[in-house]
Amino acid sequence: MRSCMYKKFEAQLASLKPDPALNSSELVASRLRVASTPAVGKSRYTFVPAAVSASDGWLQLGRVDAGQMIRGGAHSFGVYANAGVTMSVRMADVVTWMISSFREEDFIFLKLDAEGAEFGILNGLMEQGKFGLIDMLLMECHNVAGDCQTLMSKVKDTAKTTNTQVLTESGQNPGFDFCSQPRYYRPQDPSSGKDRSKIPAGCGPPESKGC
């Protein structure tokens, strides 16, 4: 299904280009200020056009093409960091931002799948004694950037002292919307009208709440 979708939308995907206007330090700083301000009366999502890091600066990305974005994202480590379409993007110091924006009284859920940047971010919070800002951490560790066994051991030991719940990405704790993958959906059978989708157990439609 996924390969079929790539082929069907090949021309449209190829026409997509990175927007250099998003690579602005002023824009990143502005969005971070918004994100640190509590939402009043409604939920809010603030998009910050920057790579997460333990320091401000620039990050080299490779394979920055639309097809790869859908497959799983660009590469920031290893040989692919300089392969294909490349681009330098802003990095935001998430450690300093979290420490200056939140208190331990706040409830912080941190979803961290940062392709290696988790080493600097988590070590930075622990070294500054601020890991306790996090109430729940769902993360994936990437060995391309360091020793995951050592990092996870340190994180779990620290979490015991800060009462932080630590979850790692797995089948039980998927790091993405597992139920919405295109491979599970099929067009309706025109002869029978039956839905041919193969939705995994536990991924059924939500109960209707009426009009």
Secondary structure, DSSP 8 states (H G I E B T S, - for coil): -HHHHHHHTHHHHHH----GGG--HHHHHHHHHHHTS---SS-------SEEESS-EEEEEB--SHHHHHHT--B-SSGGGGSSS-EEEEEEEHHHHHHHH--TTS--EEEE--TTTHHHHHHHHHHTT-GGG-SEEEE---GGGS-HHHHHHHHHHHHHHHT-EEEE-SSSS-SS-GGG-GGG-----TTT--------TT---------
